Amino acid sequence: DIIHKFIRDNYSKRFPELESLVPNALDYIRTVKELGNSLDKCKNNENVQQILTNATIMVVSVTASTTQGQQLTEEELERIEEACDMALELNQAKHRIYEYVESRMSFIAPNLSIIIGASTAAKIMGIAGGLTNLSKMPACNIMLLGAQRKTLSGFSSTSVLPHTGYIYHSDIVQSLPPDLRRKAARLVSAKCTLAARVDSFHESQDGKVVLPPPRYRKMKERLGLTEIRKQANRMSFGEIEEDAYQEDLGFSLGHLGKAGSGRVRQTQVNEATKARISKTLQ
């Protein structure tokens, strides 16, 4: 981040609009190293095409033709290129560390590796700052690890996926239909939180930890309101009830018995809680 800030502050003299067009730090550094003082290189350049998309290249080339930047001196350009080389070397060293950690993930975090794979587990551990810091993070933050900012540059936002990180792009989530991937990413993030906490205490090294099943849904179904109680709780505004001047003042059955044939409907048995209802009540 420090090197990226140094390059950005110095290269803004030549092309100040490039920072908003290329938000990714590594892509920005590679683009600066390739362009240098001559901004015309972004047209029909194979190296730039490997860094940026065609839509971004077109926007960068149009903006470069109308920029108000000034030419850099040889000393300034040399300092910027040296900083770019340093940033790229650090990035290569980081990838080598990731590869080593990925090869040792079966020993460092076996449960986390089984859920999302060794590669994804190594990436989220690297961003979180280690297994201990990862175990302290909530599931909503783990799901966003690896998310990148994207600029639309005047184009459609249909291909942009906000709030998606490494877990969303893992194999276990991408193997599902597109409409279920976000929900699956939240569920996998919650399981990764539990697995990281188990691995941080070095328990269940064989990767066969038994995670607790979701019980909230069953409890909600068992203690939920029946259809008769829901109808009795519904009140009509501005209507006088039949027992307004009787002994049971204030007592009302709501909408129960007012629709259809006027008779109380038969008790509806919920399939989720059918086993808990006796046969006499059914």
N, C-alpha and C positions, 0 to 999 in steps of 0.2 A: 504493500500500500504506500509506503514511503517513497519507493522508487517511482511508482506510477504517478504519485502526486508531483514529484520533481520533474518528470518528463512532461506531464500535463501543464505545469506552470510555465515551463520554458518553451514548449512547442506552441502554446497558445498565442505567442507572438506571430507565428507563421500561419497557423490555421486554427483560430479559436473555436470555430463551429464543429470541429471534429470530435470534441468531447461529448457533445450531445448526440451526435450521429452514431458513435461507436461506444456504447456504455460499458462493454466488457473490458476489463483492464488489460488482459493479455492480448486480446485482439487489437486494442488501441495501441499497445506498445509495438506489436508486429507491423501495424499499418504505418506508424510513425517511422520505424526503421526502414520500411520499404519506400515511402514517399520522400522523406528528407525535405530538401528545398524545392524540388520540382514536383508540383502537385499534378502535373499532366500524366504522371506515371500510373495513376489509377485507371486510366482508360486502356483496355486491351492488355492488361498485365496479368500473366498467369499466376504470379505469386500473390497478388492481391485477391484474385478469384479464389484461391485456396484459403484465404483468411476470412473474407466477407462474402455475403450473399450477393446475388446479382442486383437485387432491389437496392441494397445498401450502397453498392458500388455506384449505381446510377445517381443516387441522391448525393453521395460524396463528390462525384465528378461535377455535378451541376453546382453544388455549393462552393466547390473549390474555384470555379470559374468566376464567381462573384464575391469571393472573400476579400476582406479589407486588411488581411495580414501582410506583414513585411518580411523581406528576405532575412534569413539568419546569417550571422557571420560564421566563418569557418570554425572559430573556437566554440561558439554556442552549439553548432551542429555536431562538433566532435564530442562535446560533453553529453549531448542527448544520445548519440549513437553508443557511447560507452555505457550510459545508464541502461539503454535498451539491451545491450549484450549481457549486462549484469542481471537484469530481470529475467531474461530467457535462460541463463545458466541456473538461476535459482529455481525456475520453474522445472527444468530438467531434473535438478536434485530432488525437488519435491516429488516428482513422479517416480524416481528411483526409490524414495522412502515409501511411497504408496505401494509399489510393487513388493517391497520387502515385507511391509505390514500385511499385505494381502496374502502372501505366502505363509505367514504365521498366524493368520486369523483363526485357524482351527484350534490353536492352543490359547490364544489371547481371549477370544470371545466366541466359543463354539456355538452357543445357543443363538446368538445374534447372527452368526454366519449361516446357520441352517435356515433361518427365516427369510432373509433377504439376499443371501449370497455373500461370499467373501469380498468381492470387489466393492459392492455397495456399502457393506459394513465398514470396510477400510476408509471409504470416502467420508462417510458421516462421522466416523471417529476422528479423522484428520481435521474436519471443520470444527467439531465440538471441542477439540483440544485434549482428546484422550478418553479412555473408557470411563474414568471416574466422573468427568464433567458431563459425559453423555448420559450417565445414569441419573444425574441430578436434573436433567432437562425434562420438561413436560412433553407429552406426546404431540401437542399442537406445534411446538417449536421444532421437534425432530422432523416432522413432516415437511417443514420449510427449509431444511438444510440443503444447500446446493441450488436454491432458487436464484435465478439471474434476472436482472432487469432487462427489458426489451423495449426498444423504441419502435413505434409504428412507422415513423417517417412518412406519414401521409397515406399509408396503405391500409388495407383491411386488417381488422383485429381477429378474424376468424381462426387464424392459425396460431394465435398467441394463447398460451396456457399460463395464466397467472397463478401464483401460490403453488407451484409444483417444483419439487426438489428431486433429490436422488431416489427417494423411496417411490415416488410416482413413476419414475422411469426404470424401476427395477423389473426383473423378469416376472416376478410373482404378480405384479400389478398389471403389467402390459399384456399378460396372457388372458386377461378378462375383457369383456366387451367394453367399448368406450364409455357407455353410460354408467358403468359400475366402477370405473377406475378411481374416481375421487373418493367414493365411499370406501373402497378397498384400501386406498392409501391411508385414510384415517384409521381404519382398523389395524392395518399392518404397523402403523406408527405406534399405536397403543401397545401392541404386542412387542415391538422392538424396545419400548421403554421398560417393560417388565423383564425382557431377556437381558438387557444391558445391566439392570440392577442385580440380576442373578449372577451374571458373569463378573461384575465388579467385586463380588464377594467370593469369587472363585468356587462357586458351588455348581454341582451337576456338570462336571467337566466332559461327560460323554455326550452332551448336547441333547439330552432327552428330558429336559425339564417339563413338567406338567403345568401349564398355565391355567389359572382359574377360568371356568366358563362364564359367559355372561348370564347373570341371574336377575338383573333388573327387569328385563322384559317379562319373564315368567311371573315375577312378583306383581308387576303392574297389571298383567292379565288376570291374575287371581284376585286382586283387590279392586279391580275396576268396577265402574257402575254398570248395572244392567240396563237394558233398553227401557224397562218399565220405570226405573228410577230416573233415567234421563228425561222421559216424557213428563214425569211428575214434577221435576225441577224447572221445567220451562213455563214461563208466565207470559200472559198476553197483556200488553200495556193498554190501559184505559177501558178494561172490561170489568163489569161487576160479577163477582163469583156468585154461585147459587146459594152458598151458605153464608152470605154476608151478614144477615140478621138472625142467624140461628145460634144455637148454643156453642157450636165449634167456630167461634169467631176467629178469622185469620187462617183457618185450615183450608187447604186447597189441594186438589189433585193435578193442578197445572193443565197440560194438554192431554192428559191421560183420559181416554174415553171420549174425546171430542171429535176425533177424525174417523173417517170410514163409517162402519156400521154403528158406532156408538157404544160398542161393547169393549170391555177390556181385552186387549190382545193376549194371546197365549204366550207363556214364558218362552223366550228364545234361549236355546242352549248354545253357549259358546263352545266351539270345538276345542279351543285351547285349554279350557278348564272343565271339559266334559267329564274327565275322570274324577273330579273332586265333587261332583253333584251326585247325590244318591239317586237310585232308580225310581223311588217313589215321587221325587220332585220332577223327574223327567216325564 
